Amino acid sequence: MPEGAPPRKERRIPRFLRVSLVSARDFTLTFGPFVLVALVLLAGAYFLLKPQPPRRVVLATGPDFSHYAEFGRRYKEELKRYRIDVELRKTDGSSVNRHLLSDAKEKVDFGFVRGGSGEALAKEEEKGGLPLVALGSLFLEPVWIFYREEAARKITGGRLSSITQLTQLRVNTGARGSGSTNIVYKLLNANGIARGSMKFDRRDQAAAVAALFDGSLDAMVLVSSPEAPPVQALLFEPGIAVFEFEQAEAYARRFPYLGPVVLPRGVADLVRDIPPRDTRLIAPTTMLVARESTHPALVQLFVQAAQKIHSEPGWLARAGQFPSAQNIELPLAREAERFYRGGPPFLQRYLPFWLANLIDRMWVALVSIIAILIPLARLVPPLYAFRVRSKVFRWYRQLRAIENDVARGERPREELLEELQKLDARVERITVPLSYTDQLYDLRTHIRLVRERVAQTK
């Protein structure tokens, strides 16, 4: 230290650090790299697996005032609880939805697709369309043929009894892409009626209903759930009748995607007895379809939403009949299969969705990371011990050098004693956990032994 310089203030070490069982600093520096490796592995797994779903999805629905549009709004409200924004894409119906889902250029994640589209879906995929999966069947969509009783009397003197009689009426089958036309063509073909023998109107539902009311149309075909506003309006309109499929079972045998259903007497209005008798209809089921690449967590949420929206009893369905893994024409999504087998994931019943989903998607990665870290963790205790012991052992080098100088006798005794005094002062300031103090005392004992040896030299 230069002459005249103020003495250096010794760093005071808190007592609790001197008597601690573990050195916090050494433990942190030893365990830190281990924690860093774990965090890097977790971050890498999170980046690769992407466990959290996108916050925005697109659902292809249908025309305004249709049941597809109404159900779409209910899905939007349900997923808002999980902070998922569902954009409703208005379309002309099932056929358009099918095309949007298959087209990689379109940003559509989910859509309602009517039964009977299996062949068209296969063709879309053969042409390079994206592979699709089904989340289940949601509801029945009967084929409704509403007609004016006045127009029917001019042909039959009463009610219509055969689809072939439609050839004599002005019939609307809906806008292109609605899917109704395709079913009508198949039904006509099954009855031996050529497609070109009829001229169909292509008005949208709202315009067709208005035209049927004012008499500018004789009949209209709807493929829709009973809850759809147009169906509700037409069922209660005087002078409008519903065509009954007396050969419903035969149609169902010919077309596997069509099933026979019965609209019970009075189900629409018991007081007014609407409909006035049990009415046989045929009905495809509508599927909720997603792209195969859609995030699994979103698929799980949509299936859970479907359970809440479609499980109630209706005019044609029993309670709990839908959603279902039956009557689908696409492979069932894995998350949907998981839901139908055991319900919502176990963790989602007790934890917030984001946390339950994170654990659910990451547990395989977590197990793998733990398997990697367990062998590494065995290195931490010896590294910690080495780091603490090195605080003591590194001073033995200087002590050994002083001892060698004693043996050679080349340095004055006073200089060696002063150096030993400085070494002893430094060692006194060393802090080690209590479990390592024996090594610290051994060092100080060895310093004293060397000092005694120096003192005995001449």
C-alpha positions in Angstrom: 0.0 0.0 0.0 1.5 3.4 -0.9 2.7 5.6 2.0 0.2 8.2 3.0 -2.7 6.4 1.4 -5.8 5.8 3.6 -6.2 2.3 4.9 -8.4 0.2 2.7 -11.8 -0.5 4.4 -12.3 -4.1 4.9 -15.5 -5.5 3.4 -17.8 -6.6 6.2 -19.6 -9.8 5.6 -23.0 -10.3 7.3 -23.0 -12.8 10.0 -25.8 -14.8 8.5 -23.6 -15.5 5.5 -20.8 -16.7 7.6 -22.9 -19.2 9.4 -25.2 -20.3 6.5 -25.4 -24.0 5.5 -25.3 -23.2 1.8 -23.5 -20.5 -0.1 -26.3 -18.7 -2.0 -23.8 -17.1 -4.5 -22.0 -20.4 -5.2 -25.2 -22.3 -5.4 -26.6 -19.8 -7.9 -23.5 -19.8 -10.0 -23.4 -23.6 -10.0 -27.1 -24.2 -10.5 -27.6 -21.3 -12.9 -26.3 -23.0 -16.1 -28.5 -26.0 -15.3 -31.6 -23.8 -15.1 -30.5 -22.0 -18.3 -30.3 -25.3 -20.2 -33.8 -26.2 -18.9 -35.2 -22.8 -20.0 -33.6 -23.1 -23.4 -35.1 -26.6 -23.9 -38.5 -25.4 -22.7 -38.4 -22.4 -25.0 -37.4 -24.6 -27.9 -40.2 -27.1 -27.2 -42.7 -24.3 -26.9 -41.5 -22.8 -30.2 -41.7 -26.1 -32.1 -45.0 -27.4 -30.5 -46.9 -24.1 -30.5 -49.2 -25.2 -27.7 -51.3 -22.1 -27.5 -53.9 -21.7 -30.4 -54.3 -18.7 -32.6 -56.5 -16.0 -31.2 -58.5 -15.6 -34.4 -60.2 -18.2 -36.6 -62.6 -18.0 -39.5 -65.8 -20.0 -39.6 -67.6 -20.3 -42.9 -71.4 -20.2 -42.3 -74.1 -19.5 -44.8 -76.5 -16.8 -46.1 -78.1 -14.2 -43.8 -81.0 -15.4 -41.7 -80.0 -19.1 -42.4 -79.6 -21.6 -39.6 -75.9 -21.8 -40.5 -75.6 -18.1 -39.8 -77.5 -18.4 -36.5 -75.3 -21.3 -35.3 -72.2 -19.4 -36.3 -73.2 -16.5 -34.0 -73.6 -19.0 -31.2 -70.2 -20.4 -31.8 -68.7 -16.9 -31.8 -70.3 -16.2 -28.4 -69.2 -19.5 -26.9 -65.5 -19.2 -27.9 -65.4 -15.5 -26.8 -65.2 -17.0 -23.3 -61.8 -18.4 -24.2 -60.7 -15.1 -25.8 -60.9 -16.6 -29.3 -62.2 -14.3 -31.9 -64.4 -16.2 -34.4 -64.8 -14.4 -37.7 -68.0 -15.5 -39.4 -67.6 -15.8 -43.2 -70.9 -15.3 -44.9 -71.3 -17.8 -47.9 -74.0 -19.2 -50.1 -74.0 -22.5 -48.2 -72.5 -25.9 -47.8 -70.9 -26.3 -51.3 -69.1 -23.0 -51.0 -67.9 -23.8 -47.5 -66.5 -27.1 -48.8 -64.6 -25.3 -51.5 -63.3 -22.6 -49.2 -61.9 -25.2 -46.7 -60.2 -27.1 -49.5 -58.6 -24.1 -51.1 -55.2 -23.2 -49.6 -55.5 -19.6 -50.8 -58.5 -19.1 -48.6 -58.1 -18.3 -44.9 -60.9 -20.5 -43.5 -60.5 -22.8 -40.6 -63.9 -24.3 -40.0 -67.2 -24.6 -41.9 -70.6 -26.3 -41.9 -70.8 -28.9 -44.6 -73.9 -30.9 -45.4 -74.0 -34.7 -45.7 -73.7 -36.0 -49.2 -70.6 -34.1 -49.9 -68.2 -37.0 -49.5 -67.7 -37.6 -53.2 -67.1 -33.9 -53.9 -64.7 -33.6 -51.0 -62.7 -36.6 -52.4 -62.5 -34.9 -55.8 -61.4 -31.6 -54.2 -58.5 -33.4 -52.4 -57.5 -35.3 -55.6 -57.2 -31.9 -57.3 -54.7 -30.8 -54.7 -57.2 -29.5 -52.1 -56.2 -29.4 -48.5 -57.1 -32.6 -46.5 -60.1 -32.0 -44.2 -61.3 -33.7 -41.1 -64.7 -33.8 -39.4 -65.4 -32.8 -35.9 -68.7 -34.7 -35.9 -72.3 -34.4 -37.2 -74.2 -31.5 -35.6 -77.8 -31.6 -36.6 -80.4 -32.9 -39.1 -81.3 -30.8 -42.1 -84.5 -32.2 -43.6 -85.3 -31.7 -47.2 -88.3 -29.3 -47.1 -90.4 -28.9 -50.1 -92.9 -26.1 -49.4 -95.6 -25.5 -51.9 -98.7 -23.4 -52.4 -101.8 -25.5 -51.8 -103.6 -23.6 -54.5 -101.0 -24.5 -57.1 -101.1 -28.2 -56.0 -104.9 -28.3 -56.4 -104.6 -27.2 -60.0 -102.5 -30.3 -60.7 -103.7 -33.0 -58.4 -107.0 -31.6 -57.0 -105.4 -31.9 -53.5 -101.9 -32.3 -52.0 -98.7 -33.3 -53.8 -97.8 -36.9 -53.4 -94.8 -37.4 -55.8 -91.7 -35.5 -56.6 -92.5 -36.0 -60.2 -95.3 -33.5 -59.9 -92.8 -30.7 -59.3 -92.1 -30.6 -63.0 -95.4 -28.7 -63.4 -94.6 -26.1 -60.9 -92.3 -23.0 -60.6 -89.8 -24.2 -58.1 -86.9 -22.4 -56.4 -83.9 -24.5 -55.2 -81.8 -21.7 -53.8 -78.7 -19.8 -54.8 -75.8 -21.6 -56.5 -73.6 -23.2 -53.8 -76.4 -23.7 -51.4 -76.3 -27.5 -51.8 -80.1 -27.8 -52.2 -79.9 -28.1 -56.0 -77.5 -31.1 -55.9 -79.9 -33.0 -53.6 -82.9 -32.1 -55.7 -81.2 -33.3 -58.9 -80.4 -36.6 -57.2 -84.0 -37.1 -56.1 -85.3 -36.2 -59.5 -82.9 -38.6 -61.2 -84.0 -41.4 -58.8 -87.5 -40.7 -60.0 -86.5 -40.9 -63.7 -86.8 -37.2 -64.3 -84.1 -35.6 -66.5 -82.3 -32.6 -65.1 -83.2 -30.5 -68.2 -86.9 -31.1 -67.9 -87.2 -28.5 -65.1 -86.3 -24.9 -64.9 -85.4 -23.9 -61.4 -85.3 -20.4 -59.9 -82.1 -19.4 -58.2 -83.3 -16.9 -55.7 -81.8 -16.7 -52.2 -83.9 -17.8 -49.3 -85.3 -14.5 -48.3 -86.4 -13.6 -51.8 -87.8 -17.1 -52.4 -89.9 -17.0 -49.3 -91.3 -13.6 -50.3 -92.1 -14.9 -53.8 -93.8 -18.0 -52.4 -96.0 -15.7 -50.2 -97.1 -13.5 -53.0 -97.7 -16.3 -55.5 -94.9 -15.6 -58.0 -93.4 -19.0 -57.0 -95.3 -22.3 -56.6 -92.8 -24.2 -54.5 -89.4 -23.9 -53.0 -86.9 -26.5 -51.8 -85.0 -25.9 -48.6 -82.4 -28.1 -46.9 -82.4 -26.7 -43.5 -82.8 -27.4 -39.8 -86.3 -26.8 -38.3 -84.9 -23.9 -36.3 -84.1 -21.9 -39.4 -86.2 -18.7 -39.7 -87.5 -19.4 -43.2 -88.7 -22.9 -42.1 -90.4 -21.4 -39.1 -92.1 -18.7 -41.2 -93.3 -21.2 -43.9 -94.7 -23.7 -41.4 -97.0 -21.1 -39.9 -98.1 -19.5 -43.2 -101.7 -20.3 -44.2 -102.0 -21.8 -47.7 -98.4 -23.2 -47.6 -98.0 -27.0 -47.2 -95.1 -29.3 -46.6 -94.4 -32.1 -49.0 -94.5 -35.5 -47.2 -91.9 -38.1 -48.4 -94.1 -41.2 -48.3 -91.1 -43.2 -49.7 -88.7 -41.8 -47.1 -87.3 -45.2 -46.2 -86.7 -46.1 -49.8 -84.8 -42.8 -50.4 -82.7 -43.5 -47.3 -81.7 -47.0 -48.6 -80.8 -45.5 -52.0 -78.8 -42.5 -50.6 -76.8 -43.5 -47.5 -76.3 -39.9 -46.3 -80.1 -39.4 -46.1 -82.1 -40.7 -43.2 -85.9 -41.0 -42.7 -87.2 -38.6 -40.0 -90.6 -37.8 -38.7 -91.8 -34.3 -37.9 -94.2 -35.0 -35.0 -97.8 -33.7 -35.1 -98.1 -30.4 -33.2 -94.4 -30.0 -32.5 -94.4 -26.5 -34.0 -97.5 -25.4 -32.2 -99.6 -27.7 -30.0 -102.5 -25.2 -29.7 -102.9 -24.7 -33.4 -101.9 -28.3 -34.2 -99.0 -27.5 -36.5 -98.2 -29.6 -38.4 -101.7 -31.3 -38.3 -100.2 -34.8 -38.6 -96.9 -36.7 -38.4 -95.0 -35.8 -41.5 -92.3 -38.1 -43.0 -89.2 -36.3 -44.3 -85.7 -37.2 -45.4 -82.7 -35.5 -43.9 -78.9 -35.4 -44.3 -76.8 -34.5 -41.3 -74.6 -31.5 -41.3 -70.9 -31.9 -40.3 -68.6 -29.4 -38.7 -65.5 -29.6 -40.8 -62.0 -28.3 -40.3 -58.7 -28.4 -42.1 -56.4 -31.2 -41.0 -53.7 -28.6 -40.1 -56.0 -26.6 -37.7 -54.6 -26.2 -34.2 -55.7 -29.2 -32.0 -56.7 -26.9 -29.2 -59.1 -25.0 -31.5 -60.6 -28.4 -32.6 -61.1 -29.3 -28.9 -62.8 -25.9 -28.2 -65.1 -26.2 -31.2 -66.1 -29.7 -30.3 -66.9 -28.6 -26.7 -68.9 -25.7 -28.1 -70.8 -28.0 -30.4 -71.7 -30.1 -27.3 -73.3 -27.1 -25.6 -75.0 -25.8 -28.8 -76.4 -28.9 -30.4 -77.0 -31.4 -27.5 -80.4 -30.0 -26.6 -83.5 -31.9 -27.9 -85.2 -30.4 -31.0 -88.1 -31.1 -33.3 -86.3 -34.1 -34.8 -83.4 -34.9 -32.5 -83.4 -36.4 -29.1 -81.4 -34.9 -26.2 -77.8 -35.8 -26.5 -78.1 -37.2 -30.0 -75.7 -34.5 -31.3 -72.9 -33.8 -31.8 -71.9 -37.3 -32.8 -69.1 -39.2 -34.4 -71.7 -41.0 -36.5 -72.9 -40.2 -40.1 -69.7 -38.4 -41.1 -68.0 -38.7 -44.5 -64.6 -37.5 -43.5 -61.9 -38.9 -41.1 -62.7 -37.9 -37.5 -60.3 -35.4 -36.1 -58.1 -36.9 -33.3 -59.2 -34.2 -30.7 -62.8 -34.9 -31.6 -62.4 -38.6 -31.2 -60.7 -37.9 -27.8 -63.7 -35.8 -26.8 -66.3 -38.4 -27.8 -64.4 -41.1 -26.0 -63.8 -39.3 -22.6 -65.3 -35.8 -22.7 -63.2 -32.6 -22.1 -59.5 -33.1 -21.2 -59.1 -33.9 -17.5 -57.1 -30.8 -16.7 -59.6 -28.5 -18.3 -62.1 -29.5 -15.7 -60.0 -28.0 -12.9 -57.6 -25.4 -14.5 -58.0 -22.4 -16.7 -58.1 -23.3 -20.4 -54.7 -21.7 -21.2 -52.9 -23.5 -18.4 -54.6 -26.9 -19.0 -54.0 -26.7 -22.7 -50.3 -25.7 -22.1 -49.7 -28.7 -19.9 -51.7 -31.0 -22.2 -49.7 -30.0 -25.3 -46.3 -29.9 -23.5 -46.3 -32.9 -21.2 -44.5 -35.1 -23.7 -41.9 -32.5 -24.2 -41.7 -31.9 -20.4 -41.1 -35.6 -19.8 -38.4 -35.6 -22.4 -36.7 -32.6 -21.0 -36.8 -34.1 -17.5 -35.2 -37.2 -18.9 -32.4 -35.1 -20.3 -32.0 -33.0 -17.2 -31.8 -35.8 -14.6 -28.3 -36.9 -15.7 -27.2 -33.3 -15.8 -28.6 -32.6 -12.3 -26.2 -35.2 -10.9 -23.3 -33.0 -11.9 -24.6 -30.0 -9.8 -23.6 -31.2 -6.3 -20.0 -32.1 -7.2 -19.6 -28.9 -9.1 -21.0 -27.0 -6.1 -18.6 -28.8 -3.8 -15.7 -28.1 -6.1 -16.5 -24.4 -6.3 -16.8 -24.0 -2.5 -13.6 -26.0 -1.8 -11.7 -24.1 -4.4 -12.1 -20.9 -2.2 -9.9 -22.7 0.3 -7.6 -24.8 -1.8 -6.4 -22.0 -4.1 -4.5 -20.5 -1.2 -2.4 -23.6 -0.8 -0.5 -22.7 -3.9 0.8 -19.5 -2.2 1.4 -21.4 1.1 3.4 -24.0 -0.8 5.5 -21.3 -2.5 6.3 -19.7 0.9 7.3 -23.1 2.3 9.6 -23.7 -0.7 11.2 -20.4 -0.1 11.8 -21.4 3.5 13.5 -24.6 2.4 15.8 -22.7 -0.1 16.6 -20.0 2.5 16.8 -17.3 -0.2 14.4 -14.8 1.4 14.6 -13.0 4.7 12.6 -14.5 7.6 10.8 -11.2 8.3 9.6 -11.0 4.7 8.2 -14.5 4.8 6.5 -13.8 8.1 4.9 -10.7 6.7 3.7 -12.6 3.7 2.2 -15.3 5.9 0.5 -12.6 8.0 -1.1 -11.2 4.9 -2.1 -14.7 3.7 -3.7 -15.4 7.1 -5.6 -12.1 7.0 -7.0 -13.0 3.6 -8.0 -16.5 4.6 -9.8 -15.1 7.7 -12.1 -13.1 5.4 -13.1 -16.3 3.4 -16.7 -17.3 3.8 -17.7 -20.9 3.3 -20.9 -22.8 4.4 -20.7 -24.5 7.8 -20.3 -27.9 6.2 -16.9 -26.8 4.7 -15.5 -24.9 7.7 -13.3 -27.9 8.7 -11.3 -27.3 5.4 -11.0 -23.6 6.2 -9.6 -24.4 9.7 -7.2 -26.9 8.2 -5.8 -24.2 6.0 -5.4 -21.8 8.9 -3.7 -24.6 10.9 -1.3 -25.2 8.0 -0.5 -21.5 7.8 0.3 -21.5 11.5 2.6 -24.6 11.1 4.5 -22.9 8.2 4.8 -19.7 10.4 6.3 -21.8 13.2 8.8 -23.3 10.8 9.7 -19.8 9.5 10.2 -18.6 13.1 12.6 -21.5 13.8 14.8 -20.6 10.9 18.0 -18.6 11.4 
